Amino acid sequence: MPDPSKLNAIVNARCPQCHEGRLFKFHWWNLFNFAQMHEHCPSCDIRYEVEPGFFYGAMYISYGFTVGIMLFGGIFVFNVLNDPPAMGYVVPITLFSLFMVPFNFRTARVLFIHWFSGISYNPDSIKK
C-alpha cells in the first residue's frame, strides 16, 4: 500500500496519482541520464505530460531555484572570502550552479507535476 502523503511522494519523486511509480528512469547522480522521465507511470499507467509542453512551466520554478542558489553563493563568498574581486564571485557561483543542475531540474519538475497537473491521489489507480 503506497503512502498517501503528498510530501512523501514529492520528496521521493513519485507519481502524483498513485504515489508509488517513479517519475524518473534513473537516479539523480547519473549525470548523463538524470533528465529522462517515464512517459507513463509504471504503476498506474497515467501519462505524466498532461498536455504537450507541460513541463515548460517547470522552468519558472527552476529559475527561482537558480536565483536562490546564486544569491546564497554570493552572500557565502562575500562573507567567507572577504569580498574578493569579480572573478572570485563568478567562478565558485558558476561551478556550484552547474553542480546543482540535476537537483534543480528534477526538483522543479516534481514540484510542477504535483502542484499544477491537476492529478490527485487515487489509491485505487494502481494496476494489479
Backbone bond lengths (Angstrom), bond angles and torsions (degrees), N, CA, C in turn:
res aa  C-N    CA-C-N  psi(-1)  N-CA   C-N-CA  omega(-1)  CA-C   N-CA-C  phi
1 M - - - 1.460 - - 1.520 108.99 -
2 P 1.323 118.04 123.82 1.457 120.41 -179.99 1.517 111.94 -70.53
3 D 1.320 114.68 155.17 1.449 121.24 177.49 1.534 108.68 -74.89
4 P 1.344 118.79 123.92 1.466 119.89 -177.49 1.528 114.01 -75.45
5 S 1.316 118.23 -0.87 1.455 121.47 -177.76 1.533 111.01 -70.55
6 K 1.318 116.79 123.51 1.462 121.58 177.98 1.522 110.55 -66.85
7 L 1.334 117.15 -37.42 1.462 120.63 178.70 1.529 110.61 -61.47
8 N 1.315 117.24 -42.94 1.461 121.05 178.28 1.532 110.98 -63.43
9 A 1.312 117.57 -38.86 1.471 121.27 178.33 1.528 110.71 -66.46
10 I 1.317 117.56 -37.33 1.469 121.40 178.77 1.521 110.12 -68.71
11 V 1.315 117.24 -48.21 1.461 121.42 -177.87 1.525 111.21 -61.91
12 N 1.322 117.83 -38.80 1.460 121.73 -178.22 1.529 113.46 -93.01
13 A 1.332 118.01 6.35 1.477 123.76 179.06 1.524 110.98 54.07
14 R 1.317 115.54 58.59 1.461 121.89 -179.49 1.523 110.59 -109.38
15 C 1.299 115.68 167.08 1.460 124.03 -178.42 1.534 110.62 -59.01
16 P 1.340 118.52 137.75 1.462 119.95 178.83 1.529 113.46 -71.87
17 Q 1.327 117.96 -17.75 1.465 119.68 -178.52 1.523 112.72 -91.61
18 C 1.318 118.36 -48.47 1.462 120.04 -175.81 1.526 113.23 -104.39
19 H 1.321 118.22 -14.24 1.467 124.46 -178.53 1.529 112.07 59.69
20 E 1.323 116.79 20.75 1.458 120.22 -178.96 1.525 112.37 -120.60
21 G 1.330 117.76 -44.18 1.461 121.61 -177.10 1.518 112.30 -72.42
22 R 1.334 115.51 144.68 1.463 120.72 178.90 1.536 109.57 -78.48
23 L 1.329 116.42 142.20 1.461 120.46 176.62 1.530 111.43 -78.07
24 F 1.327 116.96 -37.22 1.460 121.52 -173.95 1.522 110.95 -109.52
25 K 1.329 116.30 148.54 1.458 121.72 -178.35 1.523 112.44 -75.26
26 F 1.328 117.16 -33.51 1.457 122.09 -174.72 1.528 110.28 -124.66
27 H 1.317 116.41 163.67 1.462 121.23 176.59 1.533 110.19 -71.58
28 W 1.316 116.15 160.51 1.463 120.56 -175.69 1.522 112.59 -66.93
29 W 1.304 118.66 -24.46 1.461 120.04 -178.03 1.531 112.64 -82.47
30 N 1.318 118.60 -3.50 1.461 122.11 172.96 1.530 106.77 -79.95
31 L 1.311 117.11 91.68 1.465 122.31 -168.53 1.523 114.61 -64.08
32 F 1.312 118.62 -21.33 1.459 120.04 -179.34 1.522 112.78 -92.43
33 N 1.323 117.59 -15.77 1.463 120.70 -176.43 1.526 113.49 -131.69
34 F 1.317 118.77 16.23 1.464 120.71 -174.98 1.524 112.95 -62.79
35 A 1.326 118.67 -21.82 1.461 121.91 -174.44 1.531 113.79 -92.14
36 Q 1.318 118.36 -6.63 1.462 120.17 -175.37 1.526 110.82 -76.46
37 M 1.328 114.95 121.87 1.463 121.77 178.70 1.519 109.79 -107.07
38 H 1.318 115.05 154.81 1.454 119.62 169.31 1.528 107.62 -69.91
39 E 1.312 117.66 143.03 1.463 120.29 176.55 1.525 110.56 -73.87
40 H 1.321 115.86 -38.69 1.467 122.73 178.11 1.526 108.20 -125.74
41 C 1.303 116.33 153.49 1.463 121.11 178.08 1.527 109.58 -65.14
42 P 1.343 118.12 131.24 1.468 120.07 178.08 1.534 113.04 -66.33
43 S 1.320 118.02 -19.66 1.465 120.47 -177.33 1.529 113.66 -97.91
44 C 1.325 117.51 -44.06 1.474 119.32 -175.12 1.523 113.49 -116.28
45 D 1.328 117.46 -3.83 1.467 124.35 174.37 1.530 114.09 67.10
46 I 1.319 118.67 20.25 1.469 119.94 175.20 1.528 108.87 -76.52
47 R 1.305 116.37 144.60 1.469 120.73 178.01 1.529 108.34 -79.83
48 Y 1.330 116.40 127.16 1.467 120.91 -177.27 1.528 112.96 -73.09
49 E 1.330 117.56 -40.44 1.469 120.16 179.81 1.521 107.17 -84.93
50 V 1.330 116.39 95.21 1.460 121.17 -171.68 1.525 113.29 -67.12
51 E 1.312 117.62 -20.60 1.462 122.60 174.35 1.523 107.71 -153.69
52 P 1.330 118.51 157.64 1.466 119.82 -179.13 1.535 111.18 -59.36
53 G 1.312 115.52 132.71 1.462 120.47 179.99 1.511 114.20 76.74
54 F 1.314 117.88 14.71 1.466 121.82 -176.11 1.525 112.16 -55.91
55 F 1.315 117.77 -42.05 1.460 120.60 -173.67 1.523 114.11 -79.18
56 Y 1.331 118.40 -0.60 1.458 118.95 172.99 1.529 110.44 -61.41
57 G 1.308 116.88 -30.40 1.463 120.72 178.15 1.512 112.91 -65.48
58 A 1.335 117.40 -24.40 1.462 120.67 178.41 1.523 111.27 -66.42
59 M 1.332 117.09 -19.22 1.464 119.96 178.49 1.527 111.35 -64.24
60 Y 1.325 117.87 -29.18 1.467 119.72 177.75 1.526 110.70 -68.26
61 I 1.319 116.92 -39.36 1.461 120.51 176.61 1.526 109.23 -66.68
62 S 1.325 117.05 -43.36 1.455 122.11 178.74 1.532 110.95 -61.06
63 Y 1.318 116.56 -40.39 1.460 120.99 177.50 1.534 110.63 -61.02
64 G 1.323 116.79 -43.64 1.463 120.12 177.64 1.522 111.81 -61.73
65 F 1.338 117.15 -41.17 1.464 120.53 176.32 1.523 110.78 -61.20
66 T 1.330 116.73 -44.62 1.459 120.76 -177.66 1.522 110.88 -64.09
67 V 1.314 117.69 -41.54 1.464 120.61 176.95 1.527 109.86 -61.26
68 G 1.321 116.88 -43.86 1.460 120.33 177.88 1.517 112.32 -62.23
69 I 1.334 117.20 -42.27 1.463 121.42 178.14 1.523 110.46 -61.62
70 M 1.322 116.50 -42.94 1.464 119.70 -178.66 1.528 111.96 -70.04
71 L 1.319 117.00 -38.18 1.476 119.15 175.66 1.522 110.93 -63.91
72 F 1.316 116.36 -46.63 1.455 120.53 177.58 1.524 110.45 -59.15
73 G 1.345 116.51 -44.81 1.463 120.74 179.08 1.510 112.62 -61.93
74 G 1.332 117.46 -41.28 1.465 120.79 178.74 1.514 112.25 -64.51
75 I 1.321 116.85 -43.56 1.463 120.77 178.39 1.528 110.24 -65.67
76 F 1.336 116.86 -41.83 1.459 121.29 179.14 1.531 111.03 -62.07
77 V 1.333 116.98 -48.61 1.467 121.08 -179.59 1.525 110.26 -62.63
78 F 1.318 117.20 -42.33 1.467 120.64 179.63 1.521 111.15 -59.35
79 N 1.319 116.84 -45.43 1.465 120.23 -176.29 1.524 113.48 -78.11
80 V 1.319 118.03 -37.20 1.465 120.67 -175.63 1.527 111.90 -84.68
81 L 1.324 118.00 -40.96 1.463 121.10 -176.34 1.527 112.94 -98.30
82 N 1.301 118.23 11.20 1.473 122.95 175.49 1.519 114.10 57.71
83 D 1.310 117.18 53.25 1.465 124.17 176.69 1.531 112.71 51.58
84 P 1.353 116.32 70.78 1.470 119.95 -179.36 1.531 111.21 -72.83
85 P 1.346 117.29 174.60 1.477 119.05 174.25 1.530 110.55 -64.49
86 A 1.309 116.94 174.48 1.469 122.84 -172.10 1.530 113.12 -53.67
87 M 1.320 118.22 -43.78 1.467 120.00 -179.12 1.524 111.59 -66.80
88 G 1.304 117.55 -21.32 1.457 121.75 175.11 1.520 111.87 -69.26
89 Y 1.312 116.90 -20.01 1.467 122.37 173.77 1.529 110.89 -92.18
90 V 1.327 116.21 -46.53 1.461 121.62 -172.18 1.531 111.98 -62.12
91 V 1.316 117.90 -48.31 1.464 121.13 -174.43 1.534 112.18 -64.35
92 P 1.342 120.24 -55.56 1.471 117.68 -177.66 1.530 113.73 -66.82
93 I 1.321 117.71 -36.41 1.461 119.51 -179.78 1.530 110.46 -67.85
94 T 1.319 117.30 -40.83 1.465 120.94 178.25 1.525 110.91 -64.93
95 L 1.322 117.23 -45.30 1.465 120.51 179.24 1.525 111.42 -62.39
96 F 1.323 116.87 -43.39 1.465 119.76 179.50 1.527 111.04 -66.28
97 S 1.325 117.25 -39.11 1.468 120.70 177.83 1.525 110.95 -63.05
98 L 1.321 117.29 -41.58 1.465 120.58 177.91 1.523 111.35 -67.10
99 F 1.302 117.18 -37.05 1.461 121.62 177.19 1.527 111.11 -63.28
100 M 1.320 117.70 -32.44 1.463 123.04 -176.54 1.532 113.84 -86.91
101 V 1.331 119.03 -1.74 1.468 121.51 -176.80 1.526 113.02 -55.47
102 P 1.342 120.93 -49.40 1.472 118.65 -179.63 1.527 112.76 -59.37
103 F 1.314 117.12 -45.05 1.467 121.11 178.37 1.525 111.05 -62.46
104 N 1.318 115.95 -46.12 1.459 122.54 -178.17 1.530 110.74 -61.07
105 F 1.326 117.08 -49.62 1.461 123.08 -178.43 1.525 111.37 -59.24
106 R 1.320 115.99 -51.55 1.461 120.54 -175.00 1.526 111.46 -68.60
107 T 1.315 117.08 -42.90 1.459 119.96 -179.52 1.524 111.02 -63.13
108 A 1.321 117.37 -40.60 1.461 120.83 178.75 1.533 110.99 -62.71
109 R 1.319 117.54 -42.24 1.470 120.26 179.20 1.521 112.04 -67.93
110 V 1.323 116.72 -41.88 1.464 119.94 179.78 1.528 110.00 -62.70
111 L 1.328 117.28 -47.43 1.464 119.83 179.06 1.523 111.29 -62.47
112 F 1.328 116.53 -41.30 1.456 119.76 -177.80 1.524 111.79 -64.16
113 I 1.334 117.67 -44.18 1.461 119.18 -178.49 1.528 110.96 -68.83
114 H 1.317 117.90 -33.29 1.464 119.61 -179.81 1.530 112.04 -77.22
115 W 1.316 117.42 -33.02 1.464 119.77 -176.66 1.522 113.49 -88.80
116 F 1.339 118.39 -35.95 1.457 120.27 -168.03 1.526 115.79 -119.26
117 S 1.311 120.02 2.35 1.459 120.45 -176.39 1.524 112.77 -81.90
118 G 1.314 117.29 -20.46 1.454 120.18 -176.21 1.518 112.83 79.01
119 I 1.322 117.09 7.91 1.468 122.07 178.59 1.522 107.68 -91.00
120 S 1.325 116.03 126.60 1.461 118.73 179.75 1.524 110.68 -113.66
121 Y 1.305 115.64 164.03 1.459 122.11 -176.81 1.522 110.61 -65.39
122 N 1.335 115.64 131.75 1.461 122.55 177.29 1.528 108.20 -141.87
123 P 1.323 117.84 100.16 1.468 119.74 -175.67 1.526 113.69 -65.39
124 D 1.324 118.31 -19.19 1.460 121.46 179.89 1.526 113.27 -82.66
125 S 1.331 117.54 -0.39 1.461 120.86 -174.60 1.526 113.47 -82.98
126 I 1.310 118.90 -9.98 1.457 122.26 -176.40 1.520 110.40 -70.11
127 K 1.350 115.48 131.82 1.465 120.76 177.54 1.523 109.26 -67.73
128 K 1.260 116.59 141.49 1.480 120.69 178.74 1.497 110.42 -86.79
